[in-house]
């Protein structure tokens, strides 16, 4: 079994929408991944990657709103 860090799947720097839109999308992903089986390797990896991508977008949107992202 090979391993790769989650950031391998980030797809580059996030290009966030508004904080409100990012929150809606993140909430939807949380709902969708809630039924993932921790006993299913593919479900676990898929959930981890999609949650990481959404959280990166949300964090970037918050930083943009605060004027703190380079």
C-alpha positions in Angstrom: 0.0 0.0 0.0 1.4 3.4 -1.0 0.7 6.5 0.9 0.4 10.2 -0.2 -0.1 13.3 1.9 -3.6 14.8 1.6 -2.1 18.0 0.2 -1.2 16.0 -2.9 -4.9 16.3 -3.9 -5.4 20.0 -3.2 -5.4 21.2 -6.8 -3.5 24.4 -6.1 -4.3 27.5 -4.2 -7.9 27.9 -3.3 -10.1 30.4 -5.2 -12.8 31.0 -2.6 -16.2 32.5 -3.0 -17.8 34.6 -0.2 -17.7 33.3 3.4 -21.4 32.6 3.2 -21.1 30.6 0.1 -18.1 28.7 1.4 -20.0 27.9 4.6 -23.0 26.6 2.6 -20.7 24.3 0.5 -18.8 23.1 3.6 -22.0 22.3 5.4 -23.2 20.3 2.4 -20.0 18.4 2.2 -20.2 17.7 6.0 -23.7 16.3 5.5 -22.6 14.2 2.4 -19.6 12.7 4.2 -21.4 11.9 7.4 -22.5 8.5 6.1 -19.0 7.5 4.9 -17.9 4.2 6.5 -14.7 4.4 8.5 -14.3 0.7 7.6 -14.2 1.5 3.9 -10.8 2.8 2.8 -12.1 4.5 -0.3 -14.9 6.3 1.7 -12.4 7.4 4.3 -10.0 8.8 1.7 -12.7 10.5 -0.3 -14.2 12.1 2.7 -10.8 13.3 4.0 -9.8 14.8 0.7 -13.1 16.6 0.0 -13.3 17.9 3.6 -9.7 19.3 3.3 -10.5 21.0 0.0 -13.7 22.6 1.5 -12.0 23.7 4.7 -9.1 25.3 2.7 -11.7 27.2 0.7 -13.5 28.3 3.8 -10.3 29.4 5.5 -9.2 31.3 2.4 -12.6 33.1 2.3 -12.3 34.2 5.9 -8.8 35.4 5.4 -9.9 37.3 2.2 -12.7 38.9 4.1 -10.3 40.0 6.8 -7.8 41.2 4.2 -5.2 38.8 5.6 -4.5 36.6 2.6 -1.5 37.5 0.4 
